[in-house]
């Protein structure tokens, strides 16, 4: 049995910018494709492809952030694989709907007999709480295995073995705790990512989803720094990491 203490975030897909040959921009400075897409969309609105102010992409996007014209960020989509979060955390994550897409591990089809469990940050570091929590999730997994075995016997008359397993697992999953680990593919445009990050990086956010948001931010800042340059990671008074945006509701 595996116990997870930190989420993992991996980049799966990034924008690919293909500049229309008949309407080229006078670029200045290096930039990622996602940043180019956002700048191109912004310049098209004002037909300023000639770049009269001579701004680099980073400078141009900094002005977009300052002005709050975030609609041009909706054209750049990043896809992340998020692992090592609990089922309760994923329930919070999928509440972010506008601009997001999700594909999550299905407990109806996936055998959870060897599932991993995510230890809540509040429990970590306290030996007594960790021991008690470990006993509880171990018992829950044992109950799941027993339930699957009993249900497979109950549905022995179902000829399709795949369907029989699905019937057993969809009922047995009811005994699994919210701490059960899920894996989820998350796609969102930059504006949607920024909205989620603004809400989930703050000290008022639940610590597990805050850790997940920090992992997402670090990946996105590496991929497209100019689009997330105003978001600062800092150390809160309680010693945990948190984040804050420089430009609110872009």
C-alpha positions in Angstrom: 0.0 0.0 0.0 1.3 3.4 -1.0 0.8 6.6 1.0 1.3 9.9 -0.9 2.3 13.2 0.8 2.7 15.5 -2.2 1.0 15.9 -5.6 2.8 15.6 -8.9 2.0 17.8 -11.9 3.3 17.0 -15.4 2.9 19.0 -18.6 1.1 17.0 -21.3 0.4 19.5 -24.1 1.2 23.1 -24.9 0.0 25.5 -27.7 1.6 25.5 -31.1 1.6 28.8 -32.8 1.4 29.0 -36.6 1.6 32.6 -37.8 -0.6 33.5 -40.7 1.8 34.4 -43.5 -0.4 37.2 -44.8 -0.7 39.0 -41.5 2.7 38.8 -39.7 3.6 40.5 -36.4 6.8 42.4 -35.9 8.1 40.4 -33.0 10.6 41.5 -30.5 12.3 39.2 -28.0 12.0 35.5 -27.4 8.6 33.9 -26.4 6.9 30.6 -26.1 4.1 29.6 -28.5 1.4 30.2 -25.9 2.7 33.7 -25.3 2.9 34.4 -29.1 -0.8 33.2 -29.5 -1.9 35.7 -26.8 0.1 38.6 -28.2 -1.1 37.9 -31.8 -4.7 37.9 -30.6 -4.2 41.1 -28.8 -2.5 42.9 -31.7 -5.2 41.7 -34.1 -7.8 43.6 -32.1 -6.1 46.8 -32.9 -4.3 45.8 -36.1 -1.0 46.8 -34.5 1.1 44.0 -36.1 3.8 46.6 -36.9 4.5 46.9 -33.2 4.6 50.7 -33.1 5.7 50.8 -29.5 8.5 48.3 -30.1 7.5 46.1 -27.2 8.9 42.6 -26.6 6.3 39.9 -26.1 6.9 39.9 -22.3 6.4 43.7 -22.2 3.3 43.4 -24.3 1.7 40.8 -22.1 2.7 42.7 -19.0 0.6 45.6 -20.3 -2.3 43.1 -21.1 -2.2 42.0 -17.5 -2.1 45.6 -16.2 -5.1 46.5 -18.3 -7.0 43.4 -17.4 -7.7 42.5 -21.1 -7.5 38.7 -20.3 -9.8 37.6 -23.1 -6.7 37.1 -25.4 -5.4 34.6 -22.9 -8.3 32.3 -23.7 -6.7 31.2 -27.0 -3.7 29.5 -25.3 -4.5 26.1 -23.8 -2.2 24.0 -21.6 -2.9 20.3 -20.6 -1.5 19.0 -17.3 -1.5 15.5 -15.7 -2.2 15.8 -12.0 -1.4 12.8 -9.8 -1.2 12.2 -6.1 -4.3 14.1 -5.1 -7.2 12.7 -3.2 -10.7 12.1 -4.4 -11.9 15.0 -2.1 -9.3 17.3 -3.7 -10.5 16.4 -7.2 -14.0 17.2 -6.1 -12.9 20.7 -5.4 -10.9 21.0 -8.6 -13.7 20.0 -10.9 -15.8 22.8 -9.6 -13.8 25.1 -11.9 -15.8 24.7 -15.0 -15.5 27.6 -17.4 -12.5 27.0 -19.7 -11.7 23.7 -18.2 -11.8 20.1 -19.3 -11.3 17.0 -17.2 -10.7 13.2 -17.6 -10.4 11.4 -14.3 -9.6 7.8 -13.3 -12.8 5.8 -13.2 -13.3 3.7 -10.0 -16.0 1.7 -11.9 -13.4 0.3 -14.3 -10.1 0.5 -12.4 -9.3 -2.1 -9.7 -8.6 -0.2 -6.5 -7.3 -3.2 -4.6 -3.9 -1.7 -4.6 -4.9 2.0 -4.6 -2.7 4.6 -3.1 -4.0 7.0 -0.5 -3.2 10.7 0.0 -2.3 11.6 3.6 -3.8 15.0 4.5 -1.2 17.7 5.2 -2.7 18.3 8.6 -2.0 14.7 9.7 1.6 14.6 8.3 4.3 14.8 10.9 2.1 13.7 13.8 3.1 10.0 14.5 -0.1 9.2 16.5 -2.4 10.7 13.9 -0.5 9.1 11.0 -0.7 5.7 12.7 -4.4 6.0 13.3 -5.1 7.3 9.8 -3.0 4.5 8.2 -5.0 1.9 10.1 -8.3 3.5 9.0 -7.5 3.6 5.2 -5.9 0.1 5.4 -9.2 -1.2 6.9 -11.2 0.6 4.2 -9.1 -1.0 1.4 -9.6 -4.4 3.0 -13.3 -3.8 3.0 -13.2 -2.9 -0.7 -11.3 -6.1 -1.6 -13.8 -8.2 0.4 -16.7 -6.4 -1.2 -15.4 -6.9 -4.7 -14.9 -10.6 -4.0 -18.4 -11.0 -2.7 -20.0 -9.0 -5.6 -18.1 -11.0 -8.2 -19.7 -14.1 -6.7 -23.1 -12.5 -6.7 -22.8 -11.6 -10.4 -21.3 -14.9 -11.4 -24.2 -15.4 -13.8 -23.1 -12.3 -15.9 -21.3 -13.8 -18.9 -19.4 -10.7 -19.8 -16.5 -10.7 -17.4 -15.7 -7.0 -18.1 -19.3 -6.0 -17.2 -19.2 -8.3 -14.2 -16.1 -6.6 -12.8 -17.7 -3.1 -13.5 -20.8 -4.1 -11.5 -18.7 -5.3 -8.6 -16.3 -2.3 -8.5 -19.0 0.4 -8.9 -20.7 -1.0 -5.8 -17.5 -1.8 -3.8 -16.0 1.7 -4.3 -18.6 3.1 -1.8 -16.4 1.9 1.1 -13.3 3.7 -0.2 -12.4 6.9 1.7 -12.0 10.4 0.2 -8.3 10.0 0.7 -8.1 7.5 -2.2 -5.6 8.8 -4.9 -6.9 9.9 -8.3 -5.2 10.8 -11.5 -6.7 13.4 -13.7 -5.9 15.1 -17.0 -6.8 18.8 -16.8 -6.9 21.1 -19.8 -7.6 24.8 -19.5 -6.9 28.1 -21.3 -4.6 30.6 -19.6 -7.4 32.8 -18.3 -9.1 29.8 -16.7 -5.8 28.6 -15.2 -5.3 32.1 -13.7 -8.7 32.2 -12.2 -8.2 28.8 -10.5 -4.8 29.7 -9.3 -6.0 33.0 -7.8 -8.6 31.2 -5.8 -6.6 28.1 -4.8 -3.2 29.6 -4.0 -4.4 31.8 -1.2 -3.9 31.0 2.5 -7.6 30.5 2.9 -7.6 27.6 0.4 -7.5 24.0 1.7 -3.9 23.0 2.0 -4.0 19.9 -0.3 -5.5 21.8 -3.2 -3.2 24.7 -2.5 -0.2 22.3 -2.9 -1.7 21.1 -6.2 -2.2 24.7 -7.4 1.4 25.5 -6.5 2.5 22.5 -8.6 0.4 23.7 -11.6 1.8 27.2 -11.2 5.4 26.1 -11.3 4.8 24.1 -14.5 2.9 26.9 -16.2 5.5 29.6 -15.2 8.2 27.5 -16.7 6.3 27.0 -19.9 5.0 30.6 -20.3 6.5 32.9 -17.7 5.1 36.1 -19.3 1.5 34.8 -18.9 2.0 34.1 -15.2 4.8 36.5 -14.2 2.7 38.5 -11.7 1.9 35.4 -9.5 4.2 35.3 -6.5 4.9 32.3 -4.3 5.6 33.2 -0.7 6.0 31.6 2.7 3.0 32.1 5.0 3.2 32.7 8.7 2.5 29.0 9.4 5.4 28.0 7.3 3.4 26.7 4.4 3.7 28.0 0.8 1.0 30.1 -0.7 0.6 32.4 -3.7 -0.9 35.7 -4.7 -1.6 37.4 -8.0 -0.4 40.9 -8.9 -3.3 41.5 -11.2 -6.7 40.6 -9.9 -9.3 38.9 -12.1 -7.6 39.4 -15.5 
